Amino acid sequence: MLRPETSLERSSRPPRALKPLKARHAAECEQLEQLPNIGPSLAGDLRLLGIAHPRDLADRDAFAMYQTLGSLTGQRQDPCVLDTFLAATDFMRGADPKPWWLYTAERKRVYGKL
């Protein structure tokens, strides 16, 4: 049977870093992780692409980013990565935040099978 943790044991743990809050509007987005749909892994992919700040996405082409990421990593990227890039670039151009999967139909219509 597990015993409850004491307050001394709780206080000796290092504090956890707080996740950045997701931005509701492009203007309040200061870190890549604040972008809707972007977590630490995709933020790392964006940095690999040379994107340091969310505002850098406003004039980027999501499909070109997707292709470049595949070339840089030497791996085929899941098409949902493109959906997420479409959502992020759209958001930074002023669109309301939307889940990445709402971009799947558009991606299929525009780019076909990847």
C-alpha angles and dihedrals in degrees: 000000000000118000121221117261115255123233089246090056091048093049093050093061117095112251116259118243112249117241113243112256116250114255119245093199133026092243093063095049111107102154130044090237089061091066113105110257094014119115131171095285097052090040086058090050090051090051089050086056090054096257108140102165132031091241087065088071096063094082099032127107110235094209093051089049090051093050093046092050090054091050094046094049096037088227135108108251121222111254089239086072088064090048089054092047089051090052093048096048091045091050093050089052089059106273121139115262111271133175112266093240090067086070094056096089091048091049092050092047095048103034104023120206113354 
